[in-house]
């Protein structure tokens, strides 16, 4: 039976999920599971995707940007990622 060594998470930089809470619950829920317990949990902030409605430029950032980096327009569509998702699992 293989063992999970590492779980890589992506977090929304503006989401309400705290990495310490995820660690706490993961340890609690996996303490009796030999495959899952003691895995290293890695958390990275996922970038926010923004598209300029004026020139169509798409860019990514960890912060909300008030205007287009290319044309200066403030007519932007901001796409927020999910609060948390698993990017990969290493076994």
Biopython code that builds the backbone (N, CA, C, O; Angstrom):
import numpy as np
from Bio.PDB.StructureBuilder import StructureBuilder

atoms = [
    (1, "UNK", "N", (0.838, -1.172, 0.000)),
    (1, "UNK", "CA", (0.000, 0.000, 0.000)),
    (1, "UNK", "C", (0.889, 1.244, 0.000)),
    (1, "UNK", "O", (1.788, 1.367, 0.832)),
    (2, "UNK", "N", (0.637, 2.170, -0.937)),
    (2, "UNK", "CA", (1.412, 3.404, -1.015)),
    (2, "UNK", "C", (0.936, 4.385, 0.039)),
    (2, "UNK", "O", (-0.205, 4.328, 0.499)),
    (3, "UNK", "N", (1.837, 5.289, 0.412)),
    (3, "UNK", "CA", (1.551, 6.295, 1.425)),
    (3, "UNK", "C", (1.569, 7.678, 0.777)),
    (3, "UNK", "O", (2.419, 7.957, -0.069)),
    (4, "UNK", "N", (0.643, 8.535, 1.167)),
    (4, "UNK", "CA", (0.628, 9.910, 0.685)),
    (4, "UNK", "C", (1.735, 10.673, 1.402)),
    (4, "UNK", "O", (1.759, 10.742, 2.631)),
    (5, "UNK", "N", (2.652, 11.244, 0.623)),
    (5, "UNK", "CA", (3.781, 11.981, 1.190)),
    (5, "UNK", "C", (3.519, 13.476, 1.275)),
    (5, "UNK", "O", (3.940, 14.140, 2.223)),
    (6, "UNK", "N", (2.811, 14.003, 0.265)),
    (6, "UNK", "CA", (2.608, 15.442, 0.215)),
    (6, "UNK", "C", (1.309, 15.756, -0.510)),
    (6, "UNK", "O", (0.956, 15.101, -1.491)),
    (7, "UNK", "N", (0.594, 16.776, -0.008)),
    (7, "UNK", "CA", (-0.615, 17.276, -0.658)),
    (7, "UNK", "C", (-0.393, 18.754, -0.936)),
    (7, "UNK", "O", (-0.121, 19.531, -0.021)),
    (8, "UNK", "N", (-0.512, 19.143, -2.208)),
    (8, "UNK", "CA", (-0.309, 20.527, -2.626)),
    (8, "UNK", "C", (-1.663, 21.202, -2.839)),
    (8, "UNK", "O", (-2.468, 20.761, -3.659)),
    (9, "UNK", "N", (-1.898, 22.274, -2.091)),
    (9, "UNK", "CA", (-3.149, 23.019, -2.154)),
    (9, "UNK", "C", (-2.938, 24.372, -2.816)),
    (9, "UNK", "O", (-1.864, 24.966, -2.723)),
    (10, "UNK", "N", (-3.985, 24.849, -3.487)),
    (10, "UNK", "CA", (-4.035, 26.214, -3.994)),
    (10, "UNK", "C", (-5.125, 26.942, -3.226)),
    (10, "UNK", "O", (-6.248, 26.451, -3.114)),
    (11, "UNK", "N", (-4.789, 28.123, -2.694)),
    (11, "UNK", "CA", (-5.738, 28.922, -1.927)),
    (11, "UNK", "C", (-6.036, 30.227, -2.642)),
    (11, "UNK", "O", (-5.145, 30.838, -3.232)),
    (12, "UNK", "N", (-7.283, 30.650, -2.588)),
    (12, "UNK", "CA", (-7.673, 31.963, -3.087)),
    (12, "UNK", "C", (-7.064, 33.007, -2.147)),
    (12, "UNK", "O", (-7.299, 32.940, -0.941)),
    (13, "UNK", "N", (-6.290, 33.969, -2.662)),
    (13, "UNK", "CA", (-5.682, 34.962, -1.767)),
    (13, "UNK", "C", (-6.703, 35.828, -1.034)),
    (13, "UNK", "O", (-6.376, 36.449, -0.022)),
    (14, "UNK", "N", (-7.942, 35.874, -1.540)),
    (14, "UNK", "CA", (-8.996, 36.646, -0.885)),
    (14, "UNK", "C", (-10.066, 35.744, -0.269)),
    (14, "UNK", "O", (-11.103, 36.232, 0.181)),
    (15, "UNK", "N", (-9.824, 34.451, -0.248)),
    (15, "UNK", "CA", (-10.787, 33.499, 0.300)),
    (15, "UNK", "C", (-10.746, 33.461, 1.818)),
    (15, "UNK", "O", (-9.880, 34.072, 2.445)),
    (16, "UNK", "N", (-11.671, 32.753, 2.388)),
    (16, "UNK", "CA", (-11.780, 32.679, 3.834)),
    (16, "UNK", "C", (-11.165, 31.433, 4.446)),
    (16, "UNK", "O", (-11.409, 31.141, 5.616)),
    (17, "UNK", "N", (-10.375, 30.693, 3.683)),
    (17, "UNK", "CA", (-9.783, 29.447, 4.178)),
    (17, "UNK", "C", (-8.397, 29.742, 4.739)),
    (17, "UNK", "O", (-7.561, 30.356, 4.075)),
    (18, "UNK", "N", (-8.169, 29.299, 5.958)),
    (18, "UNK", "CA", (-6.888, 29.489, 6.632)),
    (18, "UNK", "C", (-6.100, 28.181, 6.588)),
    (18, "UNK", "O", (-6.628, 27.127, 6.942)),
    (19, "UNK", "N", (-4.850, 28.243, 6.158)),
    (19, "UNK", "CA", (-4.037, 27.028, 6.019)),
    (19, "UNK", "C", (-3.857, 26.296, 7.348)),
    (19, "UNK", "O", (-3.805, 25.066, 7.366)),
    (20, "UNK", "N", (-3.763, 27.018, 8.441)),
    (20, "UNK", "CA", (-3.604, 26.373, 9.748)),
    (20, "UNK", "C", (-4.846, 25.566, 10.126)),
    (20, "UNK", "O", (-4.731, 24.508, 10.746)),
    (21, "UNK", "N", (-6.017, 26.051, 9.762)),
    (21, "UNK", "CA", (-7.262, 25.300, 10.019)),
    (21, "UNK", "C", (-7.298, 24.021, 9.185)),
    (21, "UNK", "O", (-7.707, 22.967, 9.674)),
    (22, "UNK", "N", (-6.871, 24.116, 7.932)),
    (22, "UNK", "CA", (-6.844, 22.934, 7.063)),
    (22, "UNK", "C", (-5.889, 21.896, 7.655)),
    (22, "UNK", "O", (-6.216, 20.710, 7.706)),
    (23, "UNK", "N", (-4.724, 22.333, 8.096)),
    (23, "UNK", "CA", (-3.753, 21.410, 8.709)),
    (23, "UNK", "C", (-4.347, 20.729, 9.941)),
    (23, "UNK", "O", (-4.224, 19.517, 10.114)),
    (24, "UNK", "N", (-4.982, 21.514, 10.780)),
    (24, "UNK", "CA", (-5.577, 20.971, 12.002)),
    (24, "UNK", "C", (-6.603, 19.881, 11.672)),
    (24, "UNK", "O", (-6.551, 18.785, 12.230)),
    (25, "UNK", "N", (-7.529, 20.188, 10.768)),
    (25, "UNK", "CA", (-8.573, 19.219, 10.427)),
    (25, "UNK", "C", (-8.013, 18.018, 9.670)),
    (25, "UNK", "O", (-8.477, 16.894, 9.863)),
    (26, "UNK", "N", (-7.029, 18.243, 8.818)),
    (26, "UNK", "CA", (-6.417, 17.120, 8.101)),
    (26, "UNK", "C", (-5.792, 16.146, 9.101)),
    (26, "UNK", "O", (-6.005, 14.937, 9.012)),
    (27, "UNK", "N", (-5.023, 16.676, 10.049)),
    (27, "UNK", "CA", (-4.390, 15.815, 11.053)),
    (27, "UNK", "C", (-5.426, 15.077, 11.891)),
    (27, "UNK", "O", (-5.257, 13.895, 12.193)),
    (28, "UNK", "N", (-6.486, 15.763, 12.263)),
    (28, "UNK", "CA", (-7.537, 15.140, 13.060)),
    (28, "UNK", "C", (-8.236, 14.028, 12.270)),
    (28, "UNK", "O", (-8.470, 12.943, 12.803)),
    (29, "UNK", "N", (-8.566, 14.291, 11.018)),
    (29, "UNK", "CA", (-9.322, 13.329, 10.215)),
    (29, "UNK", "C", (-8.489, 12.157, 9.705)),
    (29, "UNK", "O", (-9.041, 11.122, 9.331)),
    (30, "UNK", "N", (-7.172, 12.309, 9.687)),
    (30, "UNK", "CA", (-6.321, 11.239, 9.129)),
    (30, "UNK", "C", (-5.471, 10.529, 10.177)),
    (30, "UNK", "O", (-4.649, 9.682, 9.828)),
    (31, "UNK", "N", (-5.651, 10.854, 11.434)),
    (31, "UNK", "CA", (-4.770, 10.310, 12.480)),
    (31, "UNK", "C", (-4.778, 8.783, 12.548)),
    (31, "UNK", "O", (-3.792, 8.186, 12.980)),
    (32, "UNK", "N", (-5.857, 8.148, 12.135)),
    (32, "UNK", "CA", (-5.949, 6.690, 12.181)),
    (32, "UNK", "C", (-5.827, 6.046, 10.791)),
    (32, "UNK", "O", (-6.086, 4.853, 10.636)),
    (33, "UNK", "N", (-5.442, 6.815, 9.810)),
    (33, "UNK", "CA", (-5.332, 6.309, 8.443)),
    (33, "UNK", "C", (-3.858, 6.255, 8.047)),
    (33, "UNK", "O", (-3.232, 7.296, 7.845)),
    (34, "UNK", "N", (-3.309, 5.065, 7.938)),
    (34, "UNK", "CA", (-1.883, 4.891, 7.661)),
    (34, "UNK", "C", (-1.468, 5.432, 6.292)),
    (34, "UNK", "O", (-0.308, 5.798, 6.103)),
    (35, "UNK", "N", (-2.376, 5.485, 5.356)),
    (35, "UNK", "CA", (-2.049, 5.981, 4.014)),
    (35, "UNK", "C", (-1.963, 7.507, 3.997)),
    (35, "UNK", "O", (-1.105, 8.069, 3.316)),
    (36, "UNK", "N", (-2.832, 8.174, 4.734)),
    (36, "UNK", "CA", (-2.937, 9.634, 4.679)),
    (36, "UNK", "C", (-2.202, 10.384, 5.787)),
    (36, "UNK", "O", (-1.766, 11.517, 5.579)),
    (37, "UNK", "N", (-2.061, 9.771, 6.955)),
    (37, "UNK", "CA", (-1.504, 10.526, 8.084)),
    (37, "UNK", "C", (-0.033, 10.881, 7.847)),
    (37, "UNK", "O", (0.693, 10.175, 7.147)),
    (38, "UNK", "N", (0.373, 11.979, 8.444)),
    (38, "UNK", "CA", (1.740, 12.506, 8.398)),
    (38, "UNK", "C", (2.167, 13.041, 7.032)),
    (38, "UNK", "O", (3.356, 13.268, 6.808)),
    (39, "UNK", "N", (1.231, 13.243, 6.126)),
    (39, "UNK", "CA", (1.581, 13.851, 4.838)),
    (39, "UNK", "C", (1.941, 15.317, 5.058)),
    (39, "UNK", "O", (1.377, 15.981, 5.928)),
    (40, "UNK", "N", (2.871, 15.806, 4.271)),
    (40, "UNK", "CA", (3.249, 17.214, 4.327)),
    (40, "UNK", "C", (2.235, 18.007, 3.506)),
    (40, "UNK", "O", (1.952, 17.660, 2.359)),
    (41, "UNK", "N", (1.695, 19.061, 4.088)),
    (41, "UNK", "CA", (0.707, 19.888, 3.409)),
    (41, "UNK", "C", (1.382, 21.178, 2.942)),
    (41, "UNK", "O", (1.964, 21.909, 3.743)),
    (42, "UNK", "N", (1.297, 21.447, 1.644)),
    (42, "UNK", "CA", (1.918, 22.627, 1.049)),
    (42, "UNK", "C", (0.804, 23.540, 0.538)),
    (42, "UNK", "O", (-0.112, 23.085, -0.147)),
    (43, "UNK", "N", (0.889, 24.830, 0.873)),
    (43, "UNK", "CA", (-0.134, 25.793, 0.476)),
    (43, "UNK", "C", (0.499, 26.903, -0.358)),
    (43, "UNK", "O", (1.505, 27.497, 0.030)),
    (44, "UNK", "N", (-0.115, 27.169, -1.515)),
    (44, "UNK", "CA", (0.300, 28.274, -2.369)),
    (44, "UNK", "C", (-0.929, 29.111, -2.695)),
    (44, "UNK", "O", (-2.038, 28.592, -2.823)),
    (45, "UNK", "N", (-0.714, 30.405, -2.824)),
    (45, "UNK", "CA", (-1.804, 31.295, -3.217)),
    (45, "UNK", "C", (-2.001, 31.196, -4.731)),
    (45, "UNK", "O", (-1.042, 31.253, -5.501)),
    (46, "UNK", "N", (-3.251, 31.047, -5.136)),
    (46, "UNK", "CA", (-3.563, 30.989, -6.556)),
    (46, "UNK", "C", (-3.741, 32.413, -7.092)),
    (46, "UNK", "O", (-4.281, 33.280, -6.404)),
    (47, "UNK", "N", (-3.294, 32.637, -8.293)),
    (47, "UNK", "CA", (-3.390, 33.969, -8.880)),
    (47, "UNK", "C", (-4.815, 34.247, -9.351)),
    (47, "UNK", "O", (-5.544, 33.347, -9.768)),
    (48, "UNK", "N", (-5.182, 35.514, -9.271)),
    (48, "UNK", "CA", (-6.481, 35.992, -9.724)),
    (48, "UNK", "C", (-6.340, 36.363, -11.194)),
    (48, "UNK", "O", (-5.404, 37.069, -11.570)),
    (49, "UNK", "N", (-7.257, 35.894, -12.020)),
    (49, "UNK", "CA", (-7.213, 36.204, -13.450)),
    (49, "UNK", "C", (-8.088, 37.424, -13.723)),
    (49, "UNK", "O", (-9.227, 37.504, -13.264)),
    (50, "UNK", "N", (-7.533, 38.370, -14.478)),
    (50, "UNK", "CA", (-8.238, 39.589, -14.826)),
    (50, "UNK", "C", (-8.192, 39.776, -16.340)),
    (50, "UNK", "O", (-7.147, 39.599, -16.968)),
    (51, "UNK", "N", (-9.338, 40.136, -16.917)),
    (51, "UNK", "CA", (-9.407, 40.408, -18.356)),
    (51, "UNK", "C", (-9.915, 41.825, -18.559)),
    (51, "UNK", "O", (-10.932, 42.230, -17.995)),
    (52, "UNK", "N", (-9.181, 42.566, -19.378)),
    (52, "UNK", "CA", (-9.592, 43.923, -19.710)),
    (52, "UNK", "C", (-10.699, 43.848, -20.755)),
    (52, "UNK", "O", (-10.531, 43.219, -21.800)),
    (53, "UNK", "N", (-11.820, 44.484, -20.474)),
    (53, "UNK", "CA", (-12.946, 44.481, -21.417)),
    (53, "UNK", "C", (-12.708, 45.456, -22.575)),
    (53, "UNK", "O", (-13.400, 45.394, -23.591)),
    (54, "UNK", "N", (-11.739, 46.345, -22.423)),
    (54, "UNK", "CA", (-11.455, 47.326, -23.469)),
    (54, "UNK", "C", (-10.512, 46.758, -24.532)),
    (54, "UNK", "O", (-10.819, 46.807, -25.723)),
    (55, "UNK", "N", (-9.360, 46.216, -24.103)),
    (55, "UNK", "CA", (-8.365, 45.745, -25.079)),
    (55, "UNK", "C", (-8.232, 44.227, -25.118)),
    (55, "UNK", "O", (-7.557, 43.692, -25.997)),
    (56, "UNK", "N", (-8.870, 43.519, -24.171)),
    (56, "UNK", "CA", (-8.848, 42.059, -24.175)),
    (56, "UNK", "C", (-7.645, 41.424, -23.509)),
    (56, "UNK", "O", (-7.540, 40.199, -23.467)),
    (57, "UNK", "N", (-6.737, 42.230, -22.988)),
    (57, "UNK", "CA", (-5.555, 41.688, -22.320)),
    (57, "UNK", "C", (-5.961, 40.886, -21.088)),
    (57, "UNK", "O", (-6.821, 41.308, -20.314)),
    (58, "UNK", "N", (-5.333, 39.730, -20.917)),
    (58, "UNK", "CA", (-5.565, 38.885, -19.744)),
    (58, "UNK", "C", (-4.273, 38.830, -18.946)),
    (58, "UNK", "O", (-3.202, 38.590, -19.503)),
    (59, "UNK", "N", (-4.375, 39.052, -17.641)),
    (59, "UNK", "CA", (-3.200, 38.966, -16.788)),
    (59, "UNK", "C", (-3.565, 38.337, -15.457)),
    (59, "UNK", "O", (-4.734, 38.299, -15.073)),
    (60, "UNK", "N", (-2.550, 37.844, -14.755)),
    (60, "UNK", "CA", (-2.737, 37.174, -13.467)),
    (60, "UNK", "C", (-1.938, 37.901, -12.395)),
    (60, "UNK", "O", (-0.852, 38.419, -12.656)),
    (61, "UNK", "N", (-2.483, 37.931, -11.198)),
    (61, "UNK", "CA", (-1.826, 38.606, -10.085)),
    (61, "UNK", "C", (-2.362, 38.046, -8.773)),
    (61, "UNK", "O", (-3.450, 37.473, -8.735)),
    (62, "UNK", "N", (-1.596, 38.213, -7.704)),
    (62, "UNK", "CA", (-2.080, 37.827, -6.376)),
    (62, "UNK", "C", (-2.943, 38.932, -5.763)),
    (62, "UNK", "O", (-3.601, 38.719, -4.745)),
    (63, "UNK", "N", (-2.937, 40.116, -6.390)),
    (63, "UNK", "CA", (-3.709, 41.254, -5.891)),
    (63, "UNK", "C", (-4.714, 41.690, -6.950)),
    (63, "UNK", "O", (-4.526, 41.450, -8.142)),
    (64, "UNK", "N", (-5.771, 42.328, -6.496)),
    (64, "UNK", "CA", (-6.733, 42.914, -7.423)),
    (64, "UNK", "C", (-6.086, 44.161, -8.010)),
    (64, "UNK", "O", (-5.609, 45.030, -7.282)),
    (65, "UNK", "N", (-6.078, 44.235, -9.333)),
    (65, "UNK", "CA", (-5.457, 45.352, -10.029)),
    (65, "UNK", "C", (-6.557, 46.323, -10.466)),
    (65, "UNK", "O", (-7.543, 45.893, -11.065)),
    (66, "UNK", "N", (-6.411, 47.636, -10.178)),
    (66, "UNK", "CA", (-7.483, 48.590, -10.482)),
    (66, "UNK", "C", (-7.592, 48.990, -11.945)),
    (66, "UNK", "O", (-8.636, 49.482, -12.372)),
    (67, "UNK", "N", (-6.528, 48.787, -12.721)),
    (67, "UNK", "CA", (-6.599, 49.156, -14.138)),
    (67, "UNK", "C", (-5.724, 48.236, -14.975)),
    (67, "UNK", "O", (-4.808, 47.584, -14.473)),
    (68, "UNK", "N", (-6.036, 48.203, -16.270)),
    (68, "UNK", "CA", (-5.310, 47.341, -17.205)),
    (68, "UNK", "C", (-3.851, 47.768, -17.290)),
    (68, "UNK", "O", (-3.543, 48.956, -17.382)),
    (69, "UNK", "N", (-2.967, 46.792, -17.258)),
    (69, "UNK", "CA", (-1.532, 47.073, -17.342)),
    (69, "UNK", "C", (-1.125, 47.520, -18.746)),
    (69, "UNK", "O", (-0.077, 48.137, -18.935)),
    (70, "UNK", "N", (-1.977, 47.196, -19.733)),
    (70, "UNK", "CA", (-1.631, 47.524, -21.122)),
    (70, "UNK", "C", (-2.229, 48.861, -21.566)),
    (70, "UNK", "O", (-1.510, 49.731, -22.059)),
    (71, "UNK", "N", (-3.553, 49.025, -21.389)),
    (71, "UNK", "CA", (-4.204, 50.234, -21.927)),
    (71, "UNK", "C", (-4.656, 51.231, -20.865)),
    (71, "UNK", "O", (-5.043, 52.350, -21.198)),
    (72, "UNK", "N", (-4.612, 50.838, -19.583)),
    (72, "UNK", "CA", (-4.988, 51.746, -18.502)),
    (72, "UNK", "C", (-6.474, 51.779, -18.182)),
    (72, "UNK", "O", (-6.888, 52.510, -17.283)),
    (73, "UNK", "N", (-7.283, 51.009, -18.893)),
    (73, "UNK", "CA", (-8.720, 50.993, -18.658)),
    (73, "UNK", "C", (-9.031, 50.393, -17.284)),
    (73, "UNK", "O", (-8.312, 49.526, -16.787)),
    (74, "UNK", "N", (-10.114, 50.878, -16.690)),
    (74, "UNK", "CA", (-10.568, 50.306, -15.417)),
    (74, "UNK", "C", (-11.786, 49.405, -15.625)),
    (74, "UNK", "O", (-12.399, 48.958, -14.655)),
    (75, "UNK", "N", (-12.138, 49.137, -16.877)),
    (75, "UNK", "CA", (-13.253, 48.251, -17.201)),
    (75, "UNK", "C", (-12.719, 46.818, -17.260)),
    (75, "UNK", "O", (-12.390, 46.306, -18.330)),
    (76, "UNK", "N", (-12.641, 46.190, -16.097)),
    (76, "UNK", "CA", (-12.009, 44.886, -15.960)),
    (76, "UNK", "C", (-13.001, 43.840, -15.477)),
    (76, "UNK", "O", (-13.935, 44.141, -14.733)),
    (77, "UNK", "N", (-12.779, 42.603, -15.916)),
    (77, "UNK", "CA", (-13.530, 41.457, -15.395)),
    (77, "UNK", "C", (-12.545, 40.646, -14.557)),
    (77, "UNK", "O", (-11.531, 40.166, -15.064)),
    (78, "UNK", "N", (-12.854, 40.500, -13.280)),
    (78, "UNK", "CA", (-11.982, 39.766, -12.363)),
    (78, "UNK", "C", (-12.597, 38.407, -12.088)),
    (78, "UNK", "O", (-13.767, 38.307, -11.719)),
    (79, "UNK", "N", (-11.793, 37.349, -12.272)),
    (79, "UNK", "CA", (-12.231, 35.980, -12.044)),
    (79, "UNK", "C", (-11.505, 35.424, -10.827)),
    (79, "UNK", "O", (-10.306, 35.148, -10.878)),
    (80, "UNK", "N", (-12.242, 35.262, -9.733)),
    (80, "UNK", "CA", (-11.648, 34.739, -8.512)),
    (80, "UNK", "C", (-11.614, 33.215, -8.552)),
    (80, "UNK", "O", (-12.571, 32.586, -9.003)),
    (81, "UNK", "N", (-10.514, 32.616, -8.082)),
    (81, "UNK", "CA", (-10.450, 31.149, -8.022)),
    (81, "UNK", "C", (-11.304, 30.622, -6.876)),
    (81, "UNK", "O", (-11.781, 31.383, -6.034)),
    (82, "UNK", "N", (-11.486, 29.315, -6.859)),
    (82, "UNK", "CA", (-12.181, 28.673, -5.746)),
    (82, "UNK", "C", (-11.400, 28.961, -4.467)),
    (82, "UNK", "O", (-10.205, 29.254, -4.526)),
    (83, "UNK", "N", (-12.061, 28.880, -3.314)),
    (83, "UNK", "CA", (-11.381, 29.160, -2.050)),
    (83, "UNK", "C", (-10.214, 28.212, -1.799)),
    (83, "UNK", "O", (-9.160, 28.635, -1.324)),
    (84, "UNK", "N", (-10.396, 26.937, -2.115)),
    (84, "UNK", "CA", (-9.324, 25.952, -1.918)),
    (84, "UNK", "C", (-9.506, 24.817, -2.924)),
    (84, "UNK", "O", (-10.626, 24.410, -3.231)),
    (85, "UNK", "N", (-8.382, 24.321, -3.425)),
    (85, "UNK", "CA", (-8.434, 23.118, -4.241)),
    (85, "UNK", "C", (-7.109, 22.381, -4.130)),
    (85, "UNK", "O", (-6.064, 22.972, -3.859)),
    (86, "UNK", "N", (-7.183, 21.094, -4.344)),
    (86, "UNK", "CA", (-5.979, 20.271, -4.314)),
    (86, "UNK", "C", (-5.355, 20.314, -5.692)),
    (86, "UNK", "O", (-5.998, 19.965, -6.682)),
    (87, "UNK", "N", (-4.101, 20.744, -5.761)),
    (87, "UNK", "CA", (-3.385, 20.820, -7.035)),
    (87, "UNK", "C", (-2.804, 19.448, -7.398)),
    (87, "UNK", "O", (-2.912, 18.997, -8.538)),
    (88, "UNK", "N", (-2.189, 18.799, -6.410)),
    (88, "UNK", "CA", (-1.589, 17.476, -6.668)),
    (88, "UNK", "C", (-1.363, 16.747, -5.346)),
    (88, "UNK", "O", (-1.364, 17.338, -4.266)),
    (89, "UNK", "N", (-1.169, 15.434, -5.484)),
    (89, "UNK", "CA", (-0.870, 14.570, -4.340)),
    (89, "UNK", "C", (0.332, 13.718, -4.714)),
    (89, "UNK", "O", (0.329, 13.057, -5.753)),
    (90, "UNK", "N", (1.351, 13.732, -3.879)),
    (90, "UNK", "CA", (2.543, 12.923, -4.111)),
    (90, "UNK", "C", (2.492, 11.680, -3.240)),
    (90, "UNK", "O", (2.274, 11.761, -2.031)),
    (91, "UNK", "N", (2.698, 10.516, -3.875)),
    (91, "UNK", "CA", (2.712, 9.249, -3.137)),
    (91, "UNK", "C", (4.060, 8.591, -3.244)),
    (91, "UNK", "O", (4.267, 7.513, -2.687)),
]
sb = StructureBuilder()
sb.init_structure("model")
sb.init_model(0)
sb.init_chain("A")
sb.init_seg("    ")
for serial, (resi, resn, name, xyz) in enumerate(atoms, 1):
    if name == "N":
        sb.init_residue(resn, " ", resi, " ")
    sb.init_atom(name, np.array(xyz, "f"), 0.0, 1.0, " ", f" {name:<3s}", serial, name[0])
structure = sb.get_structure()
